[in-house]
């Protein structure tokens, strides 16, 4: 299993697609899990795809529609067959769409500060993982 992006940031309200690449023989049963074990099913919130490139190789994708704070967390792509099971992990973080509005409702924890003369960049995250940035040039 190969997971090209293991850390992903998404903005609240946007759609987010994550993917895993698999190679398995015999053919695997593939599925997505959120957090400690919530099985993800296709519906209005999620779209799942499982595309086979060959008999052995394929790509699994999960799209989260209208990303919300509650979507922050760990996602696992799992491939299982008669010989065993492998999984890839993707950590998803959120970013508030508007810095001014986010200041009012986020409990902040400073992550990064960069100073360049009179300009600066500060990033912080709330306890639920939403990311906010402030830049002055």
Secondary structure, DSSP 8 states (H G I E B T S, - for coil): -B-S-SEEEEETTS-EEEEEEEE-SS--EEEEEETTTEE---SSSEEEEEEESSSSEEEEEEEESS--GGG-EEEEEEEEETTEEEEEEEEEEEE-S-HHHHHHH---EEEEEEEETTEEEEEEE-TT-EEEEEEE-
